[in-house]
Amino acid sequence: MPELTLQRELDVPVDRAWSVFSNFGGFRDWALGGTGSLEVKGEQGPGMIRLIEVEGMGTIGEQLKYLDHQSRKLGYELVEGQPIGMAEYKADIAFEDLGGGRCKINWSGAYTAADGFSDEEVGENLRGSWEGMSASLEAYVKVQG
């Protein structure tokens, strides 16, 4: 399984960014700009599944594997769909306080490319997805004040 990492500094306080990001069922609000649909199955916390419907991508199911508010870390994995050419996907995300109202988001993931996709293509797609989600999170937190 190829692995990928990305770090991005955000110009928002870590507690506010983590509060938004760690709400696994709130993904649609900040990452999709309120478009598409999101359904949550299970109780809030590890084991819950979010089913995301995005035009042109079908249903994407992701299961929260762990959530640690103290260390500001969470992990999830793909359980349905093949978004951006991935047949399998596991992600770990951690937030660091940089002080001065800034933070860093650390993305780490492993994936298997779906038939018809190369590892390189999926890696580029995933990196672009993480960049986009990081920018969306930062913008959402700034607007929410």
C-alpha positions as CSV (number, residue, x, y, z in Angstrom):
1,M,0.0,0.0,0.0
2,P,1.6,3.3,-1.0
3,E,1.8,5.9,1.7
4,L,1.6,9.7,1.5
5,T,2.0,12.5,4.0
6,L,1.2,16.3,3.9
7,Q,1.7,19.1,6.4
8,R,-0.1,22.4,6.1
9,E,0.0,25.4,8.3
10,L,-3.3,27.0,9.0
11,D,-3.8,30.6,10.1
12,V,-6.4,29.7,12.7
13,P,-6.2,28.6,16.4
14,V,-5.7,24.9,16.9
15,D,-8.7,24.4,19.3
16,R,-11.1,25.9,16.8
17,A,-9.8,24.0,13.9
18,W,-9.8,20.7,15.8
19,S,-13.3,21.3,17.1
20,V,-14.6,21.6,13.5
21,F,-12.5,18.8,12.1
22,S,-13.1,16.3,14.9
23,N,-16.9,16.5,14.4
24,F,-16.8,13.6,12.0
25,G,-20.5,14.0,11.0
26,G,-20.0,17.7,10.3
27,F,-17.8,17.1,7.3
28,R,-20.3,18.4,4.7
29,D,-20.5,21.8,6.4
30,W,-16.8,22.7,6.1
31,A,-15.4,20.4,3.4
32,L,-18.2,20.4,0.9
33,G,-19.5,23.9,1.5
34,G,-22.9,22.5,2.4
35,T,-23.3,20.8,-1.0
36,G,-24.1,17.1,-1.5
37,S,-25.5,15.1,1.3
38,L,-24.2,13.3,4.4
39,E,-25.8,10.6,6.5
40,V,-24.3,9.3,9.7
41,K,-24.7,5.7,10.8
42,G,-24.0,4.7,14.4
43,E,-23.4,6.7,17.6
44,Q,-21.1,9.6,17.6
45,G,-17.5,8.4,18.1
46,P,-15.3,5.6,16.9
47,G,-17.2,3.1,14.8
48,M,-19.6,5.6,13.3
49,I,-19.8,5.8,9.5
50,R,-20.4,8.9,7.4
51,L,-22.0,8.3,4.0
52,I,-21.2,11.2,1.7
53,E,-23.0,11.7,-1.6
54,V,-21.2,14.0,-4.0
55,E,-22.3,14.7,-7.5
56,G,-20.2,12.6,-9.9
57,M,-18.6,10.5,-7.2
58,G,-21.5,8.4,-5.9
59,T,-21.6,7.3,-2.3
60,I,-18.5,7.4,-0.2
61,G,-18.5,5.6,3.1
62,E,-15.8,6.4,5.8
63,Q,-15.6,4.9,9.2
64,L,-14.1,6.7,12.2
65,K,-11.5,4.3,13.7
66,Y,-10.2,6.4,16.6
67,L,-10.7,9.9,18.0
68,D,-8.3,11.4,20.7
69,H,-9.3,14.9,21.7
70,Q,-6.3,15.2,24.1
71,S,-3.7,14.6,21.5
72,R,-5.9,16.1,18.7
73,K,-5.6,13.0,16.5
74,L,-8.2,10.9,14.6
75,G,-8.1,8.1,12.0
76,Y,-10.6,6.8,9.6
77,E,-10.8,4.4,6.6
78,L,-12.8,4.0,3.4
79,V,-15.6,1.4,3.7
80,E,-17.6,2.2,0.6
81,G,-17.0,3.7,-2.8
82,Q,-13.9,4.4,-4.8
83,P,-13.3,8.2,-4.5
84,I,-10.5,9.7,-6.5
85,G,-9.4,6.3,-7.7
86,M,-8.9,4.6,-4.4
87,A,-10.0,1.0,-3.7
88,E,-8.7,1.1,-0.1
89,Y,-7.8,4.1,2.0
90,K,-6.7,4.6,5.7
91,A,-5.9,8.1,7.0
92,D,-4.5,9.5,10.2
93,I,-4.7,13.2,10.9
94,A,-3.1,15.2,13.7
95,F,-3.2,18.8,14.7
96,E,-0.3,20.8,16.3
97,D,-0.5,24.2,18.1
98,L,2.0,26.6,16.5
99,G,1.1,29.4,18.9
100,G,0.0,32.9,17.9
101,G,-3.4,31.7,16.7
102,R,-1.8,29.3,14.1
103,C,-1.8,25.5,13.8
104,K,-0.5,22.7,11.6
105,I,-2.5,19.8,10.2
106,N,-0.6,16.7,9.5
107,W,-2.1,14.2,7.1
108,S,-0.9,10.7,6.7
109,G,-2.5,8.0,4.6
110,A,-2.1,4.7,2.8
111,Y,-4.1,3.6,-0.2
112,T,-4.6,1.0,-2.9
113,A,-5.4,2.2,-6.4
114,A,-8.6,1.0,-8.0
115,D,-8.5,-0.8,-11.3
116,G,-7.7,1.6,-14.1
117,F,-5.8,4.0,-11.8
118,S,-2.0,4.2,-11.1
119,D,-0.5,4.7,-7.7
120,E,0.9,8.0,-8.9
121,E,-2.4,9.3,-10.1
122,V,-4.2,8.4,-6.9
123,G,-1.4,9.9,-4.9
124,E,-1.7,13.2,-6.8
125,N,-5.5,13.1,-6.4
126,L,-5.2,12.4,-2.6
127,R,-2.7,15.2,-2.1
128,G,-5.0,17.6,-4.0
129,S,-7.9,16.5,-1.8
130,W,-6.0,17.1,1.4
131,E,-4.8,20.5,0.2
132,G,-8.4,21.4,-0.7
133,M,-9.8,20.2,2.6
134,S,-7.1,22.0,4.6
135,A,-7.9,25.3,2.8
136,S,-11.7,24.7,3.3
137,L,-11.2,24.0,7.0
138,E,-9.1,27.2,7.4
139,A,-11.7,29.3,5.5
140,Y,-14.6,27.8,7.4
141,V,-13.0,28.4,10.8
142,K,-12.2,32.0,9.9
143,V,-15.8,32.7,8.8
144,Q,-17.2,31.0,12.0
145,G,-15.0,33.3,14.1
